[in-house]
Each structure stands twice: as structure tokens, then as C-alpha cells.
Amino acid sequence: MIEKEAATLEPSSVKFSRIDPNMFFKTLHTRVNKYFKENQINKSGNYKMVLKTIIMFTLYVVPFLLVLFKVITGFGVLLMFLIMGLGIAGIGLSIMHDANHGSYSKNKMVNKILSYSMNFIGGSSFTWKMQHNLMHHTYTNVYHLDEDIDDKPFLRLSPHGKLKKYHRFQHLYAPLLYALATISWISFKDFKQLRIYNATGLTEKTGYSPLKQSIILVLSKVCYFAIVLVLPIVLGVKWYFVLPGFILAHLVAGLIITVIFQLAHLVEGPEHHDAMETPEMENTWAIHQLKTTANFSPGNKLITWYAGGLNFQIEHHLFPNICHVHYPQVAKIVRKTVKEFNLPYYENVKFLNAYRSHMKVLKSLGNPNSRLLDRSNLTYS
């Protein structure tokens, strides 16, 4: 029933307030634009993005070629696929993500080409844009519209979701399910999402052809599996190394990508809403982003580099059109402005603090007496 409601609910049924007497976002927007203008900096990527792109694609492609041409054999094949998993996550977090937001380059064609890096690692650029850019970024932590917090098999990610008895253990088994994320994407989730977007008319409403997107999805999946999974076996690499290696790569990528995104919205602090119960939102879109999003590890340069600046999730949600290489500087402006307007700015200074907070929220969401639940009489179903 929940899945049906989520699939048929019109996004336009949820309205954000237009009342912002203090003009928070206008003030912030002006200050951020001033920073880029005064320092003569382009909001798109720079040489750092080019260098990172080379590194991430190298992590993904070179190990595969070493396997394909049998430079690495035996159990070394598994190690190569593990490195490929790091490359998959890196491409998804640092390249595909910015390109699909149009912030990688000021050249639209470059963004379009690199957005298909999602298909290159087995996913779908189109379904990602629909789910992430359109739905998640607009209706962050709004149940029924933000697919990131929809009910998942064995996971309850919203206080408005259906509660099952096994959810009381979800904080223990969640990481195992997170690791399956990209396997889900490449196998059936993209097809399921496209079917829903086509059936509800969302594909056409956003200016895309359902038939064209269906053809692109099928062809890209066939090419992906043929090249990454079938070709090595055809060329003589033992299947009992290729198949486990392929799965290992996606387990590594799935765990990394999912944890990065979960630490940004499913931790203590960010609030949740239900599109069915409160279609008229109390806050403006910008203030809603502040109240539903959290940063983590802002001082960790390695995490910032590898995660594509997604540890600066607040800045990303407020300015998705700005390349992530600029987020550390933009964050200084956002923090100052938020403080002036007495608005929340959720942030976990350390990665482990953010992870513990996420586990605490998961545990709380699996408990019918949780303080996070907004329905005091809720019981297991």
C-alpha cells in the first residue's frame, strides 16, 4: 500500500511556504555569489575535478584491464575487483553526482557526457536524476516523495514508515543491506523506477521520452554486464574469480555510497515529514533543507575529497549547482549566515560520531516507543 501511494502521489501536492520575512536564502545567495565574483572563481569544477576524474576512472578501469589481459591472476583478481569497487563509489560520489547536477563543468555537453558515467558503472543516469535531483533534493526527508527514506526490504528509514517486529534489529543488520545497494541498482531497481516514472507520467512531464529512456536503460545494462562480467570469462579468466570479484566490487561500492548518504539525513537532528499528512510545509524550501540535512567530518580532507564533498551536505542541498570542490569555502558563509538568522546547522565533527548517531536513529526507528515517532500509539504490524 505504501509503495503504491509513493508511486502515485503527485509531487506538486506538497507546497513549501513562500513566506520568509527575514529573507534568509536571499541573503545567503547574495553572499555566496559575492564570494565567487570577488574572488573571480567559477562555480563549476576546476583542475582539481579533472585530476580527480582521472584518478577515479583509473581506480575503476586499470584493475579491470589487468584482469582482462591476465596480468593479475588467481586470488589477485579479487583484489583487483575490490579496488574497482573503490572506483565505482568514487565515480558515483565525485564525478557522476556533480555531472548530473550540471555543476561539474560550465559546458553542458561535458556534464551530459560525464553524467553517463553512472551507466558506465552499471546504473542509470536518468533514474538517478529523477530520484535524486528532482525528488530527494526537493522533498528531502518527506515520506512518500523522497525515495531515499521509503520503506525498504527489512529497513524502516522514516518515523512515518510501517513498523515491523524485525526492525528492532535493523541497526545490527543495516550495513549488510547497505552493501547490496548498487547490486540492487544494476539488477532491478533502475527498471522498477523507470516503470513507475513512465507510468505516472513523470518522464514526459520532465521533457524525456519514455521509449527512448527505456531503450537507453536496456542497452546500457546489456553492455555493462557483457563487458564487466561476461567478457573476462570469455577471454579465459576463471568464472569462480570473476563472479565473486564482481559481487565484491559492488558490495564495497554499495556500502561506501549508502553510508555517505545516510550520514547526511538519517542522524540525530534532521526532521522528517509525511507528504500525506502535511502537504502544506511550514518552512520555505531553503529552511526545510537546513532542518532535514546534516554535515559530517568537515575537517577531514580525505573524506571530503573521496566523498565528493557530500560530507558538506547542507551546502550541497542549498547550492547543488555549485561544484563540490568549493563547498569548504561556501560552508564558512553558510555557517555565518545561519547563525545570524538563528537557524539550525546540524553537523557531526567526526565520522564515527556521525555513524554512531545514524545507528542510534536506526535503532530508535525500530522501537515503537521511540522518541522519534510522531504516533504514540504505533505498534508492530
N, C-alpha and C positions, 0 to 999 in steps of 0.2 A: 504494500500500500504506500509506504514512504517513497519507494523508488518511483512509483507511478506518479505521485504528487510532484516529486522533484523534477520528473521528466516533462510534465505538462504545465507547471506553474510558469506564468509569464513574468519574465524579469521586470517588465515595466510596471508590474503590480506593486513593487516596492519603491517608495519615494523617499529621498533624503530631504531633510529640511534645507530651505534656501535662506533661512534667517541666520545671519552671522553679524550681529551688530558691532562686534569688535574688529571685524574684518581680519580674522586670523590668517586665513590662507592667502588673501590678497597681500597682506604684509609680508608673509613668508615668501611668497612667489616673487615679489618685488626685490626682496633682499637677495634671494638666490640668483636671480637674473643679474642683479648688480654685481655680484661676485664674479660671474663669468665675463661680464662686459668689462669691468675694470681690470681684470687680470688677462683679458684677451684670450680666453680659453674657450674652445669649442665644447659643447655639451656632449658630443659624441666621443667615440673611442680615440685613442692615440697610438703611438708606437708601442705602448705597454700592452695594448689589446692585440696588436699584430704579433708581438713576441709570445704572448700567452697562447694565442691561437695556434702558432707553430708548435709550441710545447705540448699542448693538449692533443692535437692531432698526431703528433709524434708518439705520445703515450699509447694512442689507440692503434695507429697503423703499423708502426715499426715492429712491435711484438708479433702482430698477425703475420707480417711478411716473413719474419724469422721462422715462424711455424710453417707457413705455406711452402717455403723453399727448403724446409728441413734443416735449417741451420741449428735450430733448437729441437731436440727430440726427447722422447721419453717423458719423465715427470717434469722436465723443464717446460713442456708445453703448458702444463697447469700454471706455472709461474708466469708465463707469457700472457695467458688469459687473465690472470689476476691483475697484471699491470694494465691490460686492456680495460678492465673494469674501472680502474682509476681514471683512465682516459675517457671512458663513456660518461662517468659522472662529471669530469672536468669539462667536457664539451657541452654537456647539458646545462651545467651551472654557469659557466663562464662565457660561452660563445652563443649557443642556440638561444639562450634566455634573453640576452641583450638584443640579438638579431631579430627575434620575434617581437620585441618591444619597439623595434626601429631605432634603438639607441646605440647599436654597435658602430654604425657609420652614418655620416650625413648623406651618403649616397644610398638611395633607396634600393638600387639593384644589388649592392653589396649586402644589405640587410636581408633582402629576399633570398639571395643565394645561400647565405650562411644560416638562414632560418631552416633550410632543408638539412642542416647538419643533424636535426632531430630525426629525420628519416634515415640519415646515414648511420645512426646508432640504433636503428630499429623502431623508432617511434613515429609520430605523425605531427608535422608542423601545424597542420590545420586544426586538429582536435586540441592540440596544446593551446593554440591561440584562443579557441572558443572557451575552453575550460579555465585557462589561467588568465589571459589578458582581459577577456570580456567578463566572465562570471566571478572569478576569485578576486580580481583587483577592484571590481565594482562593489560586490556584495560580500566583502571579507567577513568570515565567521557568521554569515547569515544562513542558517539552516534551511534547506530546500533549494538554495540557489548557489551557494559555494560548495562545489563538489568535493573540495578537499576535506570537508567535515561531514559529508554524507555518511550514513551508516555503511560500514564496510563489513565483509565477512569476518565475524568474530571481533570486530572493533567498534566501539562507541566513542566518537570523537566530538560529540556535542552534547550539552546538558539537555537538549531538546530531542535527542535520538531515542530510539526504542531500547529499553534496558533488558538484557538477558542475564541469566544467572552466571554464565561463564565470563561475563565482563568483569567480574570481581577479580579475575586473574589476568586481565589484559595487560597490566603493567609488567607482567612477567614474560608473556609470550609476544608482545607487540614487536620487539626488534626482529624476531624471526619473520613476522609477516611483512615488516618494512622491507626486508631483504628481497621479498618477492615482487616488489613494486614494478621494476622495469620488465620483469618476466611477464607480469600481467599486461603491461602496456603493449609489448611487442606481439603478444599472442591473441588477446581477445578484447582488451579494454578499448583500444582505439576503434575497433569495429563497432562495439556497443555504443560508444559515444557518438560516432558518426551517424549511426542509425537513428539515435534519439534527436540529434541536431537536424537531420534531414526530415524526420517525421514531424517535428514541432515547427518546422519552417524557419528555424534559426539560421540554417546555412544560407538560404535565399535572402533572408532579411539582412544579413551582413554582406551581401553582394557576391556570394560564391555560388557556383553551380554544384548541386548535389551529385550529379552524374560525374562531373569532372573530378570532384574530390574523392568519390568512390573509386574511380579508375586509378587515380594517383596513389591512393592508400593501398589498393591491392597490388599494383605493380611494384611499389616500393617495398612492400613486405616480401614479395616473391624474390626480388633482387637481393634483399638483405639476407634472408635465410639461405639463398642459393650461394651467395659469396662467403658469408661468415661461417656457416655450418656445413654446407654440402661440399663446397669446393675443396677444403682441406682434405676431406675424406676421399674424394675422387682422385686427388693428387697423391694419395698414399699415406697420409697421416692417420694413425690408428684412431678409429672411432671412439675407443674407450678412453682416449685422452681428449679428443675434440669435444665430445658431448659433455663430459663433466667440466671441462675447461670453459665451455660456452656458458654453462649454468653458473659456474663460479664467478665469471666476469660480471654477470648480471646480478648475482647476489651481492657482490661488493658494491656495484653501482647503485642498486636499489636501496641498500642500507644507507649509504652516504647521502644520496639525494633526499630520501624521505626524512631522515633525521634533521638535515639542514632546514627543510621547510617546516617540520613540526615544531622546531625550537623557536620559530618566528610567530606562531599563532596559538599554539596549544601549550602554553605555560601559564603560570600564575600571573594574574594581572589582566590580560586581554579579555574582553567581554564577548558574550555570544548573544545572538538574536534569532528569532524564528520568523521567517517570511510570512507564514500563515497566521501567526498571532499578532505581529506588529508590522504591518505593511507600511505604516507611516513612521519613518525613523525620526527619532528625537533630534539627532545631530546632522550637521552638514556632512557631505561625503568626506572632506578632509579630516574633520574631527573624529568621524567614525573610524578612519584609518588609524589615527593615533590610539583610539580606545580598543582596537582589536588586533594590534600588532606589537611585536617586541623585538628588540635587538639583542645580540649576544656577542661576546668576545670582540668588542670594538677595538681593543688594543692588540689583538693577535694578528700580525701581518700575514702569517702563513694561511690562516683560516680565511682572512679577507681576500687574499689572492686566489686561493683554490676554490672557494665557495662563490666566486663571482660577486663579492660584496653583498651577498644575501644575508650576512650577519648584520648588515645595516638595513634591515627590512623596513623600518619606518621610513627612511629616506627613499627606499625603492618604491614603496607604495604611494608616497606623496609625489615622487618625481620619476615615474617609470620610463620617461622619455630621456632621462639623463643616464649616460653610460656609468656603470658601477665603479670605474676607476676613480670617479670624482666623489664618491659617497663619503669617505672620511672627512673631506673638507666641507661638504654640504651638511654633514651631521653637526658640525660646530654651529652653523647658522640655525639649524632646526632646533637644537637644544636651547640655544639662547632665546629664540622666539617663543618656543613652547613654555619656557619658564616665565617669560614676561606675561603671557596670556593665562598663566596658571592652569595649564592643561597637562594631562598625564604623558609621561615618556617612559615606557617600560623597557628595561634593559638589564640583562644578566651579564655582569662584567666577565665572568669566566665561563668557558664552555661547559665544564662539569656542573656548575651551578644551574645553567640553563637545562642541561639534561636531567638533573635531579628534579627540577621544577616540572619538567614535562612528564616524568614518571609519576610524580605526585598527582598531577592533574589526571593522568590516565587512571590511576588507582581511584581517585575521587569520582571520576565519571562511571566507574564500575560499581560504586557503592550507592544504594538507594537513599542513604541518609546523608549523602554528600552535601556540603555547603554550596557546591557549585550548581546544584539542581534547583530549578526555579519552581518545581512542583513537589511540594512537601509530601503528598500522598502517593508519590510514584513508587511502584513495587516492581519486582522482577516479573517479566511476562514469559 
